[in-house]
Amino acid sequence: MPSKTHVLLPGSRRAQDPTAVKTGKLDPKQRIDVTIDLAGPKLPGPNEEVGTTLTSDQFQEKYGTKKADADKVARSLKKFGLRVDEFLPATGSMRVSGTIAAMEAAFKPGLVLMRSAGQGDYRGRVGSLQIPIELKGLVKSVLGLDERRMAKRKVGKAAKSPSALSPLAPADIEARYNFPPGDCAGQKIAVAEFGGGYFASDVTAYCTKFQRPVPQVQAIAVDAPAYTLAQILALPPSQRGDQLDASIEVMMDVEIVAGLCAGADISVYFSTFDQQGWVDLLDKVIAARPSVLSVSWGSAEDDPGWSASALTAIDNRLIAARLMGITVCVSSGDDGSGDQIDDGKVHVDFPSCSPNALGVGGTMLKKSGASVKEVTWWDAPGRRTNKGGGSTGGGVSTVFPRPAWQNVKVKSLNAKAIDGRVVPDVAALAGEPMYELIVAGQSQANGGTSASTPLWAALIARVNSLLPPAKQQRFLTPLLYQNGTGGQPIGKASSRDVTTGNNVSNPQPGKGYKAGPGFDAVTGWGVPDGAKLLAALAAV
């Protein structure tokens, strides 16, 4: 209960992790760090400042946290033995370190050692935090006390293509989606990863195999190591397998971008998969201000593991990104309409469902005689399992209201749901025949919306590099719903419609959304025609 010295921190409640059990106490002398989200000027909503692009300095001046407020927080925390290691005024992030005992005194989290089958041992908590009473209104969230996983990827090992068609190579991608010519010279592309490592020799081998120049790629450790293959192989067996598995995700993201954007500067950011990891990674990307960020990870927006304040903190950084003209491409998920939550309702993935992101869904290719048709990605049972399967995520948000610029008519399948943001916005290949990759020196095929997302990031970078400088740094998503010179929404005019399929995941919820003519909650506007997208964006 709150005391005379502390008050409850709104939005900080963490639910019990249903997959974990308490296994013991923590060493009170152990040092840890957290990220504190400080208050600042109110950020614009999804219908405000649409089309605005600010420089980093302009954003900080208009929306940054005041130094006087940060100093007050620092003085208060110092009394508890906590140290401020970094303060980022633009996003209001304050990195603070100290012992667990000091964290308990300052925030009263009730930290314990937890263990779950999927994550192993981790530091966790249940309930709400408290903050010193003098910090009321100055502190919005404290992230990193609880280390539970809040960034998920597909389940299982790399898949083999079951298709009669061959997995796509870079030239196949360019041909299928009509990429305009170019190498993305001058573009900065960021890739977000929450585990695994970057294997430079694989990118070299991949580019050499497909006769592509090797781009500049930088691996950046944020809250997690940017492992090399040798470092992963030296890990204990209990960690090695998981990191190798996560590296499939990393190398798929990077190789798809590298094969299409030889002239770009590509930065791969590695962070922890908890709430703090999301915020810290986005802070680093915002500071670097690329034109596009690819995120192949996420979790259901209404996963009870999220704290409300963390969801807000992450979305606030997505607001910062879109105001700086960074298009954050996020996969819509590989588990269809259920998104790994078995409660009979349909769900969408966060952060793809944020109005400040570009949600990317998935398709697959079906050969019929001499023709090939692109349809909604759906493999039984419509969700990822260790035996295969999967389907594009998509639907209507129950958390984020539909922005005015998303003027589409899609109703939620959940009873009494809000008129929420609809995802995905767009799609590309996720299922068969998948993509040809090289991971740990071995050729393999893989896919998922984790592949369609970096494809879209690469296309945006390619298009941006060919636009006039004044039109290169723009948040893309609302532009897709804006009418172009031909009177149609740009998304419709620059896409090939996908009208076949659904994203029903089984056995739960056993219902989902259907593809059809025009925009839908399965593949959005459809798959891209890059040359048409370039022409449409050049005209507005």
RODO-2510 file (C-alpha; in nm, 4 decimals, decimal comma):
residues 540
     n   res          X          Y          Z
     1     m     0,0000     0,0000     0,0000
     2     p     0,1144     0,3585    -0,0625
     3     s     0,2804     0,5296     0,2335
     4     k     0,3517     0,8852     0,3370
     5     t     0,6667     0,8730     0,1251
     6     h     0,5419     0,6942    -0,1879
     7     v     0,2473     0,6941    -0,4307
     8     l     0,1268     0,4309    -0,6755
     9     l     0,2627     0,4636    -1,0292
    10     p    -0,0375     0,4529    -1,2664
    11     g    -0,0187     0,1917    -1,5425
    12     s     0,2665    -0,0009    -1,3810
    13     r     0,0725    -0,3149    -1,2873
    14     r     0,2160    -0,6452    -1,4121
    15     a    -0,0078    -0,9501    -1,4094
    16     q     0,1101    -1,2881    -1,2855
    17     d     0,3052    -1,4710    -1,5549
    18     p     0,0912    -1,7862    -1,6020
    19     t     0,3889    -1,9788    -1,7396
    20     a     0,6211    -1,9068    -1,4453
    21     v     0,6653    -2,0086    -1,0834
    22     k     0,8521    -1,8373    -0,8038
    23     t     1,1757    -2,0223    -0,7308
    24     g     1,3561    -1,8090    -0,4764
    25     k     1,4882    -1,4771    -0,3554
    26     l     1,7296    -1,2406    -0,5260
    27     d     2,0605    -1,1147    -0,3914
    28     p     1,9832    -0,7659    -0,2566
    29     k     2,3415    -0,6591    -0,3380
    30     q     2,3090    -0,7483    -0,7070
    31     r     2,3338    -0,4409    -0,9306
    32     i     2,0796    -0,3933    -1,2079
    33     d     1,9732    -0,1087    -1,4337
    34     v     1,6324     0,0218    -1,5333
    35     t     1,4994     0,2764    -1,7786
    36     i     1,2733     0,5444    -1,6353
    37     d     1,0317     0,7147    -1,8723
    38     l     1,0010     1,0805    -1,7718
    39     a     0,7130     1,3142    -1,8426
    40     g     0,7417     1,5795    -2,1105
    41     p     0,5171     1,7886    -2,3338
    42     k     0,2111     1,6024    -2,4618
    43     l     0,2841     1,4201    -2,7842
    44     p     0,0456     1,4570    -3,0805
    45     g    -0,2221     1,1952    -3,1335
    46     p    -0,2515     0,9898    -3,4538
    47     n    -0,4679     1,2571    -3,6194
    48     e    -0,2339     1,5425    -3,5286
    49     e     0,0710     1,6612    -3,7209
    50     v     0,0056     1,4026    -3,9912
    51     g     0,2605     1,4565    -4,2664
    52     t     0,4937     1,6543    -4,0412
    53     t     0,8644     1,5739    -4,0532
    54     l     1,0856     1,7270    -3,7844
    55     t     1,4601     1,7210    -3,7471
    56     s     1,6010     1,5608    -3,4325
    57     d     1,6720     1,9044    -3,2840
    58     q     1,3233     2,0304    -3,3666
    59     f     1,1635     1,7287    -3,2033
    60     q     1,3706     1,7629    -2,8868
    61     e     1,2991     2,1351    -2,8595
    62     k     0,9235     2,0828    -2,9008
    63     y     0,8670     1,7556    -2,7149
    64     g     1,1770     1,6799    -2,5091
    65     t     1,1878     1,6475    -2,1295
    66     k     1,3129     1,9543    -1,9453
    67     k     1,6524     1,9290    -1,7784
    68     a     1,5133     2,0792    -1,4575
    69     d     1,2645     1,7910    -1,4290
    70     a     1,5357     1,5336    -1,4959
    71     d     1,7578     1,6923    -1,2315
    72     k     1,4765     1,6733    -0,9757
    73     v     1,4301     1,3026    -1,0490
    74     a     1,8034     1,2400    -1,0245
    75     r     1,8276     1,4138    -0,6855
    76     s     1,5386     1,2084    -0,5488
    77     l     1,6800     0,8761    -0,6690
    78     k     2,0260     0,9587    -0,5348
    79     k     1,8799     0,9503    -0,1823
    80     f     1,8026     0,5812    -0,2376
    81     g     2,1525     0,5041    -0,3615
    82     l     2,0599     0,4986    -0,7299
    83     r     2,2829     0,6486    -0,9990
    84     v     2,1792     0,8147    -1,3253
    85     d     2,3982     0,6742    -1,6034
    86     e     2,2317     0,8358    -1,9048
    87     f     1,9592     1,0858    -1,9826
    88     l     1,8072     1,1268    -2,3289
    89     p     1,6022     1,4489    -2,3270
    90     a     1,4430     1,3890    -2,6694
    91     t     1,2507     1,0811    -2,5571
    92     g     1,2661     1,1389    -2,1815
    93     s     1,4569     0,8193    -2,1075
    94     m     1,6723     0,8045    -1,7960
    95     r     1,9000     0,5034    -1,7468
    96     v     1,9441     0,4340    -1,3737
    97     s     2,1530     0,1712    -1,1942
    98     g     2,1820     0,0440    -0,8401
    99     t     2,1416    -0,2573    -0,6159
   100     i     1,8204    -0,4563    -0,5958
   101     a     1,7884    -0,3333    -0,2372
   102     a     1,8017     0,0272    -0,3598
   103     m     1,5450    -0,0462    -0,6310
   104     e     1,3168    -0,2002    -0,3684
   105     a     1,3468     0,1087    -0,1511
   106     a     1,2795     0,3465    -0,4410
   107     f     1,0043     0,1617    -0,6289
   108     k     0,8817    -0,1201    -0,3997
   109     p     0,8491    -0,3797    -0,6799
   110     g     0,8733    -0,6967    -0,4683
   111     l     1,1236    -0,8643    -0,7012
   112     v     1,1617    -1,2421    -0,6953
   113     l     1,3370    -1,5098    -0,8984
   114     m     1,0967    -1,6694    -1,1486
   115     r     1,1263    -1,9682    -1,3798
   116     s     0,9266    -2,0534    -1,6906
   117     a     0,9646    -2,3356    -1,9404
   118     g     1,0059    -2,0965    -2,2305
   119     q     1,2427    -1,8467    -2,0714
   120     g     1,4191    -2,0198    -1,7836
   121     d     1,5187    -1,8158    -1,4790
   122     y     1,4413    -1,4452    -1,4766
   123     r     1,3790    -1,1564    -1,2398
   124     g     1,0070    -1,0842    -1,2082
   125     r     0,7365    -0,9021    -1,0176
   126     v     0,3570    -0,8891    -0,9840
   127     g     0,1374    -0,5884    -0,9100
   128     s     0,2002    -0,2135    -0,9228
   129     l     0,5052    -0,0013    -0,8533
   130     q     0,5349     0,2940    -0,6205
   131     i     0,7485     0,6041    -0,6670
   132     p     0,8687     0,8689    -0,4239
   133     i     0,5871     1,1164    -0,3684
   134     e     0,7937     1,4103    -0,4940
   135     l     0,8196     1,2409    -0,8349
   136     k     0,4442     1,2234    -0,8915
   137     g     0,3745     1,3571    -1,2412
   138     l     0,7417     1,3424    -1,3385
   139     v     0,7838     0,9648    -1,3785
   140     k     0,5567     0,7770    -1,6217
   141     s     0,7075     0,4288    -1,6061
   142     v     0,9976     0,2267    -1,4667
   143     l     1,1040    -0,0472    -1,7068
   144     g     1,3469    -0,3337    -1,6579
   145     l     1,2669    -0,4481    -1,3066
   146     d     1,0751    -0,7412    -1,4592
   147     e     1,2637    -0,9329    -1,7298
   148     r     0,9804    -1,1464    -1,8700
   149     r     0,9710    -1,1958    -2,2471
   150     m     0,7589    -0,9423    -2,4358
   151     a     0,9052    -0,9831    -2,7840
   152     k     0,8169    -1,3075    -2,9574
   153     r     0,9130    -1,4703    -3,2822
   154     k     0,7837    -1,7744    -3,4643
   155     v     0,8094    -2,1134    -3,2960
   156     g     1,0268    -2,3932    -3,4282
   157     k     1,3325    -2,4368    -3,6445
   158     a     1,3934    -2,3191    -3,9987
   159     a     1,1374    -2,4646    -4,2337
   160     k     1,1871    -2,6331    -4,5692
   161     s     0,9839    -2,5124    -4,8621
   162     p     0,7035    -2,7593    -4,9489
   163     s     0,6358    -2,5797    -5,2760
   164     a     0,6968    -2,6837    -5,6348
   165     l     0,8344    -2,3320    -5,6759
   166     s     1,1898    -2,2348    -5,5793
   167     p     1,2583    -2,0099    -5,2791
   168     l     1,2996    -1,6468    -5,3796
   169     a     1,6416    -1,4903    -5,4336
   170     p     1,6988    -1,1109    -5,4530
   171     a     1,6358    -1,0928    -5,8285
   172     d     1,3108    -1,2888    -5,7839
   173     i     1,1933    -1,0431    -5,5193
   174     e     1,2708    -0,7468    -5,7438
   175     a     1,0863    -0,9027    -6,0361
   176     r     0,7799    -1,0153    -5,8418
   177     y     0,7291    -0,6793    -5,6731
   178     n     0,8564    -0,4589    -5,9569
   179     f     1,1291    -0,2874    -5,7573
   180     p     1,2523     0,0290    -5,9277
   181     p     1,6229     0,0092    -6,0204
   182     g     1,8777     0,1279    -5,7665
   183     d     2,0930     0,0215    -5,4732
   184     c     1,9505     0,2462    -5,1928
   185     a     2,2608     0,4671    -5,1960
   186     g     2,2550     0,7216    -4,9151
   187     q     1,9829     0,5409    -4,7183
   188     k     2,0124     0,4410    -4,3535
   189     i     1,8213     0,1228    -4,2665
   190     a     1,7778    -0,0061    -3,9113
   191     v     1,6860    -0,3624    -3,8124
   192     a     1,5595    -0,4531    -3,4628
   193     e     1,6538    -0,7840    -3,3023
   194     f     1,5720    -0,9277    -2,9587
   195     g     1,8105    -1,2225    -2,9517
   196     g     2,0570    -1,4119    -3,1658
   197     g     2,3650    -1,2850    -3,3430
   198     y     2,4910    -1,1389    -3,6681
   199     f     2,7106    -1,3599    -3,8879
   200     a     2,9008    -1,1375    -4,1304
   201     s     3,0406    -1,4305    -4,3289
   202     d     2,6861    -1,5459    -4,4089
   203     v     2,5946    -1,2064    -4,5566
   204     t     2,9108    -1,2128    -4,7663
   205     a     2,8320    -1,5650    -4,8860
   206     y     2,4694    -1,4722    -4,9584
   207     c     2,5593    -1,1631    -5,1606
   208     t     2,8352    -1,3500    -5,3447
   209     k     2,5998    -1,6357    -5,4326
   210     f     2,3480    -1,3967    -5,5858
   211     q     2,6081    -1,1656    -5,7406
   212     r     2,5206    -0,8696    -5,5243
   213     p     2,7669    -0,6194    -5,3704
   214     v     2,8130    -0,6640    -4,9960
   215     p     2,6654    -0,3635    -4,8112
   216     q     2,7962    -0,1931    -4,5008
   217     v     2,6393    -0,3690    -4,1989
   218     q     2,7012    -0,2660    -3,8399
   219     a     2,5910    -0,4821    -3,5444
   220     i     2,5073    -0,2663    -3,2411
   221     a     2,4649    -0,4000    -2,8875
   222     v     2,1951    -0,2110    -2,6957
   223     d     2,0874    -0,4177    -2,3938
   224     a     2,1958    -0,7534    -2,5389
   225     p     2,5187    -0,8764    -2,6988
   226     a     2,5644    -0,8560    -3,0752
   227     y     2,6942    -1,2126    -3,0864
   228     t     2,9171    -1,3551    -3,3559
   229     l     2,8772    -1,7196    -3,4532
   230     a     3,1940    -1,8113    -3,2627
   231     q     3,0620    -1,6436    -2,9482
   232     i     2,7310    -1,8294    -2,9699
   233     l     2,9057    -2,1646    -3,0194
   234     a     3,1077    -2,0934    -2,7031
   235     l     2,7927    -2,0430    -2,4917
   236     p     2,6689    -2,3130    -2,2505
   237     p     2,4429    -2,5680    -2,4244
   238     s     2,1368    -2,4339    -2,2404
   239     q     2,1823    -2,0944    -2,4109
   240     r     2,3455    -2,1976    -2,7380
   241     g     2,0425    -2,3575    -2,9037
   242     d     1,8093    -2,0673    -2,8323
   243     q     2,0606    -1,8124    -2,9607
   244     l     2,1254    -2,0124    -3,2766
   245     d     1,7507    -2,0400    -3,3335
   246     a     1,7055    -1,6648    -3,2848
   247     s     1,9930    -1,6046    -3,5267
   248     i     1,7838    -1,7532    -3,8082
   249     e     1,5496    -1,4575    -3,7578
   250     v     1,8391    -1,2119    -3,7550
   251     m     2,0049    -1,3444    -4,0683
   252     m     1,6758    -1,3622    -4,2591
   253     d     1,6062    -0,9958    -4,1793
   254     v     1,9558    -0,8818    -4,2711
   255     e     2,0027    -1,0920    -4,5840
   256     i     1,6725    -0,9844    -4,7390
   257     v     1,7670    -0,6208    -4,6849
   258     a     2,1312    -0,6698    -4,7857
   259     g     2,0430    -0,8402    -5,1132
   260     l     1,8192    -0,5497    -5,2144
   261     c     2,0034    -0,2493    -5,0675
   262     a     2,3734    -0,2841    -5,1452
   263     g     2,4367     0,0912    -5,1251
   264     a     2,2663     0,1470    -4,7893
   265     d     2,4147     0,1731    -4,4427
   266     i     2,2474    -0,1087    -4,2462
   267     s     2,2491    -0,1097    -3,8661
   268     v     2,1321    -0,4135    -3,6694
   269     y     2,0342    -0,3336    -3,3089
   270     f     2,0341    -0,6098    -3,0456
   271     s     1,8313    -0,5676    -2,7284
   272     t     1,6681    -0,7773    -2,4578
   273     f     1,3191    -0,9099    -2,5220
   274     d     1,1608    -0,7433    -2,2174
   275     q     0,9768    -0,4111    -2,1964
   276     q     1,2938    -0,2165    -2,1242
   277     g     1,4614    -0,3706    -2,4281
   278     w     1,1931    -0,2293    -2,6590
   279     v     1,2273     0,1247    -2,5236
   280     d     1,6077     0,1258    -2,5183
   281     l     1,6304    -0,0060    -2,8740
   282     l     1,3851     0,2503    -3,0084
   283     d     1,5752     0,5272    -2,8276
   284     k     1,8946     0,4298    -3,0108
   285     v     1,7201     0,4094    -3,3483
   286     i     1,5518     0,7479    -3,3006
   287     a     1,8875     0,9047    -3,2176
   288     a     2,0355     0,7630    -3,5399
   289     r     1,7292     0,8709    -3,7462
   290     p     1,7276     0,6210    -4,0330
   291     s     1,4594     0,6446    -4,2999
   292     v     1,3184     0,3025    -4,2109
   293     l     1,3254     0,0471    -3,9281
   294     s     1,2355    -0,3213    -3,9745
   295     v     1,0877    -0,5049    -3,6727
   296     s     1,0070    -0,8764    -3,7079
   297     w     0,9081    -0,9240    -3,3428
   298     g     0,6035    -0,8460    -3,1323
   299     s     0,3416    -0,9689    -2,8888
   300     a    -0,0363    -0,9434    -2,8723
   301     e    -0,1447    -0,5916    -2,7816
   302     d    -0,3629    -0,7278    -2,5008
   303     d    -0,1156    -0,9858    -2,3729
   304     p    -0,1615    -0,9583    -1,9936
   305     g     0,2154    -0,9466    -1,9567
   306     w     0,2297    -0,5882    -2,0818
   307     s     0,2025    -0,3059    -1,8328
   308     a    -0,0113    -0,0224    -1,9642
   309     s     0,2663     0,2287    -1,9061
   310     a     0,5156     0,0208    -2,1071
   311     l     0,2743    -0,0027    -2,4011
   312     t     0,2438     0,3767    -2,3872
   313     a     0,6205     0,4264    -2,3552
   314     i     0,6863     0,2143    -2,6644
   315     d     0,4125     0,3842    -2,8640
   316     n     0,5384     0,7282    -2,7621
   317     r     0,8719     0,6392    -2,9193
   318     l     0,6905     0,5287    -3,2321
   319     i     0,5264     0,8724    -3,2342
   320     a     0,8724     1,0277    -3,2115
   321     a     0,9893     0,8097    -3,4996
   322     r     0,6986     0,9016    -3,7287
   323     l     0,7400     1,2736    -3,6510
   324     m     1,1026     1,2386    -3,7651
   325     g     0,9909     1,0666    -4,0842
   326     i     1,1028     0,7168    -3,9834
   327     t     0,8734     0,4452    -4,1191
   328     v     0,8750     0,1609    -3,8674
   329     c     0,7769    -0,1570    -4,0550
   330     v     0,6446    -0,4220    -3,8144
   331     s     0,5374    -0,7790    -3,8833
   332     s     0,1705    -0,8522    -3,8128
   333     g     0,2562    -1,1922    -3,6614
   334     d     0,2702    -1,5542    -3,7756
   335     d    -0,0155    -1,6935    -3,5649
   336     g    -0,3211    -1,5785    -3,7539
   337     s    -0,6233    -1,4338    -3,5807
   338     g    -0,5413    -1,5780    -3,2378
   339     d    -0,1895    -1,4342    -3,1983
   340     q    -0,0952    -1,7014    -2,9390
   341     i    -0,3812    -1,6113    -2,7008
   342     d    -0,6395    -1,8867    -2,6526
   343     d    -0,9464    -1,7111    -2,5136
   344     g    -1,1872    -1,7478    -2,8055
   345     k    -1,1336    -1,3886    -2,9223
   346     v    -0,9371    -1,2502    -3,2155
   347     h    -0,6199    -1,0536    -3,1430
   348     v    -0,3680    -0,8320    -3,3211
   349     d     0,0041    -0,7935    -3,2652
   350     f     0,1787    -0,4944    -3,1095
   351     p     0,3556    -0,2830    -3,2188
   352     s     0,2279    -0,3489    -3,5734
   353     c    -0,1194    -0,2314    -3,4621
   354     s     0,0090     0,1092    -3,3540
   355     p    -0,1091     0,3900    -3,5830
   356     n     0,2540     0,5032    -3,5763
   357     a     0,3807     0,1898    -3,7536
   358     l     0,3407     0,0205    -4,0910
   359     g     0,1830    -0,3208    -4,0291
   360     v     0,3068    -0,5877    -4,2707
   361     g     0,1143    -0,9088    -4,3399
   362     g     0,1964    -1,2188    -4,5402
   363     t     0,1061    -1,3998    -4,8612
   364     m     0,2095    -1,7235    -5,0321
   365     l     0,2382    -1,8399    -5,3916
   366     k     0,0260    -2,1186    -5,5351
   367     k     0,1081    -2,2786    -5,8690
   368     s    -0,1806    -2,3935    -6,0845
   369     g    -0,0689    -2,5298    -6,4197
   370     a     0,1476    -2,2659    -6,5846
   371     s     0,0211    -1,9793    -6,3673
   372     v     0,1190    -1,8651    -6,0183
   373     k    -0,1324    -1,6934    -5,7910
   374     e    -0,0518    -1,4922    -5,4786
   375     v    -0,2954    -1,5608    -5,1943
   376     t    -0,3166    -1,5050    -4,8199
   377     w    -0,0531    -1,6969    -4,6266
   378     w    -0,2206    -1,9799    -4,4353
   379     d    -0,0673    -2,3158    -4,3425
   380     a    -0,2629    -2,5517    -4,1174
   381     p    -0,3498    -2,5009    -3,8364
   382     g    -0,3150    -2,1287    -3,9040
   383     r    -0,0676    -2,0730    -3,6206
   384     r     0,2971    -2,1617    -3,5647
   385     t     0,3679    -2,4927    -3,3939
   386     n     0,6757    -2,7102    -3,3666
   387     k     0,5280    -2,9169    -3,6496
   388     g     0,4899    -2,6174    -3,8813
   389     g     0,1904    -2,4115    -3,9777
   390     g     0,1262    -2,0415    -3,9524
   391     s    -0,0747    -1,7580    -4,0976
   392     t    -0,0574    -1,3853    -4,1385
   393     g    -0,1726    -1,1829    -3,8415
   394     g    -0,4333    -0,9152    -3,8926
   395     g    -0,7524    -0,7691    -3,7570
   396     v    -0,8893    -0,4745    -3,5626
   397     s    -0,7172    -0,3328    -3,2549
   398     t    -0,8974    -0,3256    -2,9217
   399     v    -0,6420    -0,0800    -2,7790
   400     f    -0,5709     0,1802    -3,0490
   401     p    -0,8656     0,3714    -3,2000
   402     r    -0,8783     0,3933    -3,5775
   403     p    -0,7068     0,7120    -3,6947
   404     a    -0,9095     0,9437    -3,9169
   405     w    -0,6698     0,8921    -4,2073
   406     q    -0,7427     0,5163    -4,2106
   407     n    -1,0804     0,5610    -4,3771
   408     v    -1,1580     0,1922    -4,4386
   409     k    -1,4640    -0,0103    -4,3429
   410     v    -1,3576    -0,3195    -4,1490
   411     k    -1,5496    -0,4362    -3,8423
   412     s    -1,3981    -0,6213    -3,5481
   413     l    -1,5009    -0,9841    -3,4987
   414     n    -1,4953    -0,9249    -3,1225
   415     a    -1,8276    -0,8331    -2,9659
   416     k    -1,8642    -0,4739    -2,8424
   417     a    -1,5152    -0,3847    -2,9664
   418     i    -1,3996    -0,0314    -3,0425
   419     d    -1,3669     0,0977    -3,3975
   420     g    -0,9968     0,0220    -3,3826
   421     r    -0,6901     0,0556    -3,5982
   422     v    -0,6893    -0,2091    -3,8739
   423     v    -0,3798    -0,4132    -3,9601
   424     p    -0,1962    -0,5007    -4,1686
   425     d    -0,1556    -0,2047    -4,4018
   426     v     0,0303    -0,4033    -4,6689
   427     a     0,1691    -0,7511    -4,7328
   428     a     0,4330    -0,9515    -4,9195
   429     l     0,5516    -1,3102    -4,9446
   430     a     0,5648    -1,4937    -4,6104
   431     g     0,4731    -1,8547    -4,6938
   432     e     0,5681    -2,0950    -4,9685
   433     p     0,8001    -2,0987    -5,1524
   434     m     0,9671    -1,8685    -4,8937
   435     y     1,3127    -1,7120    -4,9252
   436     e     1,6536    -1,8613    -4,9925
   437     l     1,8980    -1,7848    -4,7102
   438     i     2,2393    -1,8784    -4,5752
   439     v     2,2604    -1,9286    -4,1972
   440     a     2,5720    -2,0557    -4,0197
   441     g     2,7150    -2,1441    -4,3597
   442     q     2,4174    -2,3597    -4,4627
   443     s     2,1587    -2,2853    -4,7316
   444     q     1,7980    -2,3005    -4,6162
   445     a     1,4532    -2,1610    -4,6922
   446     n     1,2487    -1,9642    -4,4415
   447     g     0,9725    -1,7087    -4,4256
   448     g     0,6873    -1,5690    -4,2183
   449     t     0,5839    -1,2075    -4,1774
   450     s     0,9347    -1,1804    -4,0341
   451     a     1,0437    -1,1949    -4,3991
   452     s     0,7762    -0,9787    -4,5608
   453     t     0,8636    -0,6989    -4,3161
   454     p     1,2315    -0,6497    -4,4120
   455     l     1,1231    -0,6810    -4,7758
   456     w     0,8981    -0,3798    -4,7290
   457     a     1,1730    -0,1941    -4,5413
   458     a     1,4079    -0,2566    -4,8334
   459     l     1,1471    -0,1392    -5,0837
   460     i     1,0838     0,1817    -4,8893
   461     a     1,4580     0,2514    -4,8785
   462     r     1,4854     0,1806    -5,2534
   463     v     1,1946     0,4153    -5,3290
   464     n     1,3207     0,6857    -5,0929
   465     s     1,6621     0,6846    -5,2573
   466     l     1,4974     0,7735    -5,5897
   467     l     1,2697     1,0485    -5,4574
   468     p     1,3678     1,4159    -5,4337
   469     p     1,5464     1,4880    -5,1003
   470     a     1,2460     1,6742    -4,9584
   471     k     1,0277     1,3648    -5,0012
   472     q     1,2656     1,0979    -4,8735
   473     q     1,2136     1,1297    -4,4975
   474     r     0,8355     1,0785    -4,4642
   475     f     0,6261     0,8432    -4,2521
   476     l     0,4616     0,6246    -4,5154
   477     t     0,1530     0,4727    -4,3514
   478     p    -0,1018     0,7587    -4,3736
   479     l     0,0174     0,8363    -4,7275
   480     l    -0,1110     0,4932    -4,8383
   481     y    -0,4647     0,5991    -4,7437
   482     q    -0,4371     0,9407    -4,9083
   483     n    -0,5741     0,9840    -5,2598
   484     g    -0,3067     1,0175    -5,5236
   485     t    -0,3192     1,2102    -5,8496
   486     g    -0,5460     0,9476    -6,0064
   487     g    -0,8107     0,9867    -5,7356
   488     q    -0,7425     0,6469    -5,5745
   489     p    -0,5742     0,5836    -5,2380
   490     i    -0,2003     0,5492    -5,2960
   491     g    -0,2070     0,2081    -5,1289
   492     k    -0,4626     0,0817    -5,3773
   493     a    -0,2969     0,2385    -5,6787
   494     s     0,0471     0,0982    -5,5938
   495     s    -0,0534    -0,2548    -5,4887
   496     r    -0,1749    -0,5794    -5,6407
   497     d    -0,4891    -0,6798    -5,4573
   498     v    -0,4929    -1,0174    -5,2786
   499     t    -0,8497    -1,1422    -5,2712
   500     t    -0,8208    -1,5068    -5,1666
   501     g    -0,7735    -1,6657    -4,8231
   502     n    -0,8200    -1,6015    -4,4528
   503     n    -0,6191    -1,5902    -4,1293
   504     v    -0,8236    -1,8243    -3,9066
   505     s    -0,6042    -1,9893    -3,6419
   506     n    -0,7162    -2,3220    -3,4979
   507     p    -0,8372    -2,4481    -3,2615
   508     q    -0,8526    -2,1017    -3,1030
   509     p    -1,0338    -1,8832    -3,1872
   510     g    -1,1577    -2,0823    -3,4883
   511     k    -1,2597    -1,7623    -3,6652
   512     g    -1,0729    -1,4895    -3,8453
   513     y    -1,0726    -1,2322    -4,1195
   514     k    -1,1162    -1,2960    -4,4913
   515     a    -0,9376    -1,1454    -4,7876
   516     g    -1,1513    -0,9841    -5,0545
   517     p    -1,1531    -0,7111    -5,3172
   518     g    -1,0003    -0,3879    -5,1899
   519     f    -0,8547    -0,3265    -4,8458
   520     d    -0,8997    -0,6026    -4,5860
   521     a    -0,7686    -0,7053    -4,2432
   522     v    -0,5634    -0,9929    -4,3874
   523     t    -0,3290    -0,8405    -4,6466
   524     g    -0,4208    -0,4705    -4,6240
   525     w    -0,3967    -0,3031    -4,9634
   526     g    -0,2161    -0,6094    -5,0998
   527     v     0,1387    -0,6669    -5,2234
   528     p     0,3516    -0,3871    -5,3668
   529     d     0,4274    -0,2704    -5,7153
   530     g     0,7450    -0,0784    -5,6394
   531     a     0,7560     0,1286    -5,9562
   532     k     0,3964     0,2416    -5,9056
   533     l     0,4683     0,3245    -5,5405
   534     l     0,7640     0,5406    -5,6463
   535     a     0,5527     0,7253    -5,9029
   536     a     0,2679     0,7803    -5,6588
   537     l     0,4918     0,9130    -5,3813
   538     a     0,6813     1,1376    -5,6219
   539     a     0,3521     1,3036    -5,7132
   540     v     0,2390     1,3923    -5,3585
***
